[in-house]
């Protein structure tokens, strides 16, 4: 069996080693006897609709806004999402999956609207180690590095990924979000490489 992992805009959305998530996913797939094809999509290039798993990393505010604009204009990620492709989104990638997020000036910017989350500003930037106990059964404590100014609010039908033990996460005692075939998180490090 083979899976296609699509890394979207890794130069724009590759802060804090997030490209390592793709490497870790590829390695772990191999441990399970799966072959992988990794497709790196640079900004301005078309996003393939045929991927099995799409990965969005973190980035600066201006990069996040540019990524949202490019992904929305392309339309292929939306088509892949609608057909049930899996999404892993970290930090800026996580925020842009929602209805809106703050740009570099703090102004609310339209997100992709894939999941029911909204992000505004935290009172103080979250920087440092993040530890959280996952709400998915059978997983040990998750750890990572967070550096973001966003407070992310989940809507109905969107569960938190974990409960914060140390750090800030979403800003309400929870970390990340999961719904259907989407996992969003603030865990850099890369998160997949740091956690089983």
C-alpha positions in Angstrom: 0.0 0.0 0.0 1.2 3.5 -0.8 0.2 6.9 0.6 0.9 10.4 -0.8 2.0 13.0 1.7 1.6 16.6 0.4 3.7 19.3 2.2 2.1 22.6 1.4 4.3 25.7 1.1 7.2 24.3 3.3 9.3 27.5 2.7 6.4 29.7 3.9 5.1 27.4 6.6 8.2 25.7 7.9 9.1 27.5 11.1 10.6 25.6 14.0 11.4 22.4 12.1 7.8 21.7 11.0 9.2 20.1 7.8 10.4 17.3 10.1 6.7 16.2 10.5 6.8 15.0 6.9 10.0 13.1 7.5 8.7 11.5 10.6 5.4 10.5 8.9 7.3 9.0 6.0 9.6 7.1 8.4 6.7 5.8 10.5 4.7 4.8 7.4 7.7 2.7 6.4 7.8 1.0 9.8 4.2 -0.2 9.0 5.1 -1.5 5.6 3.7 1.5 3.7 5.5 3.1 0.8 5.2 6.9 0.6 5.4 9.6 -2.0 6.2 13.0 -0.7 5.1 16.0 -2.8 6.5 19.4 -1.7 4.4 22.2 -3.1 6.1 25.6 -3.2 4.0 28.8 -3.0 2.5 29.5 -6.5 2.6 25.9 -7.6 -0.6 23.9 -8.0 -1.6 21.8 -5.0 -2.5 18.2 -6.1 -6.0 17.0 -5.2 -5.0 13.4 -5.0 -3.0 13.4 -1.8 -3.8 11.2 1.2 -2.3 13.4 3.9 -1.7 17.1 3.7 0.7 18.9 6.1 0.7 22.6 6.9 3.4 24.0 9.2 3.9 27.2 11.1 5.0 30.6 9.8 5.3 34.3 10.5 2.1 36.4 10.2 2.8 37.7 6.7 3.6 34.1 5.5 0.4 32.9 7.0 -1.6 35.5 5.2 0.1 34.8 1.9 -0.5 31.0 2.4 -4.2 31.5 3.1 -4.5 33.6 0.0 -2.6 31.1 -2.2 -4.5 28.0 -0.9 -7.9 29.7 -1.3 -7.1 30.8 -4.8 -5.8 27.3 -5.8 -8.9 25.5 -4.5 -7.4 22.0 -4.6 -6.8 21.6 -0.9 -10.5 22.3 -0.4 -11.4 19.6 -2.9 -9.1 17.2 -1.2 -10.5 18.0 2.2 -14.1 17.6 1.0 -13.3 14.1 -0.3 -11.9 13.1 3.1 -8.1 13.6 2.8 -6.4 13.8 6.2 -4.9 17.2 7.3 -2.2 17.8 9.9 -1.8 21.6 10.6 0.7 23.2 13.0 0.5 26.7 14.5 -0.1 29.1 11.6 -1.4 26.2 9.5 -3.8 25.3 12.3 -5.1 28.8 12.6 -5.6 29.3 8.9 -7.9 26.2 8.7 -10.5 28.2 10.7 -12.8 31.1 9.9 -10.4 33.9 10.7 -7.0 34.6 12.3 -5.1 37.9 13.1 -2.6 39.3 10.6 0.6 41.1 11.4 -1.3 44.2 12.4 -3.8 42.3 14.6 -6.6 42.7 12.0 -8.9 39.7 11.5 -8.0 37.9 8.2 -10.2 35.4 6.5 -9.1 31.8 7.0 -9.9 28.8 4.8 -13.1 27.9 6.7 -12.4 24.1 6.8 -13.1 23.6 10.5 -15.1 25.6 13.1 -12.4 27.5 14.9 -11.6 31.2 15.2 -8.3 32.8 16.3 -7.8 36.1 17.9 -4.9 37.5 20.0 -3.7 36.2 23.4 -3.1 38.9 26.0 0.6 37.8 26.0 2.5 35.8 23.4 3.0 32.1 24.2 6.6 31.1 23.9 8.2 28.0 25.4 7.7 24.3 26.0 4.2 23.0 25.8 3.0 19.7 27.4 -0.5 18.4 27.1 -2.4 15.2 27.9 -4.2 13.9 24.8 -7.9 13.3 24.8 -7.5 10.5 22.2 -7.3 7.2 24.0 -4.0 5.3 24.3 -1.6 8.2 23.7 1.0 9.4 26.2 1.6 13.0 27.1 2.5 15.2 24.1 5.3 17.7 24.2 6.5 20.5 21.9 7.6 24.0 21.5 5.0 26.8 21.1 5.6 30.4 19.8 2.4 32.1 18.9 0.2 35.1 19.8 -3.1 33.4 18.9 -6.0 32.3 21.2 -7.9 29.7 19.2 -11.6 29.1 20.0 -13.3 25.9 19.0 -16.9 25.7 17.8 -19.4 22.9 18.2 -18.2 19.5 16.9 -14.5 20.4 17.2 -12.8 18.7 20.2 -9.5 19.7 21.7 -6.6 17.5 20.9 -5.3 17.6 24.6 -5.5 19.3 27.9 -2.6 21.6 28.7 -0.3 20.6 31.6 2.3 23.3 31.0 2.3 26.1 28.5 -0.6 27.9 26.8 -1.9 26.0 23.8 -5.3 27.4 22.6 -5.3 29.8 25.6 -8.3 28.1 27.4 -6.5 25.2 29.1 -6.8 23.0 25.9 -4.3 22.3 23.1 -5.1 22.0 19.5 -8.2 20.6 17.8 -9.4 17.4 16.2 -12.5 16.9 14.0 -13.1 14.2 11.4 -9.8 13.8 9.5 -8.1 16.9 10.8 -5.6 17.5 13.6 -4.5 21.0 14.4 -1.9 21.8 17.0 0.5 24.3 18.4 3.2 21.7 19.0 6.4 22.5 17.1 9.6 20.5 17.5 8.6 18.9 15.1 5.5 17.6 17.0 5.3 14.2 15.2 9.1 13.6 15.7 8.9 14.4 19.4 5.8 12.3 20.1 4.9 8.7 19.5 
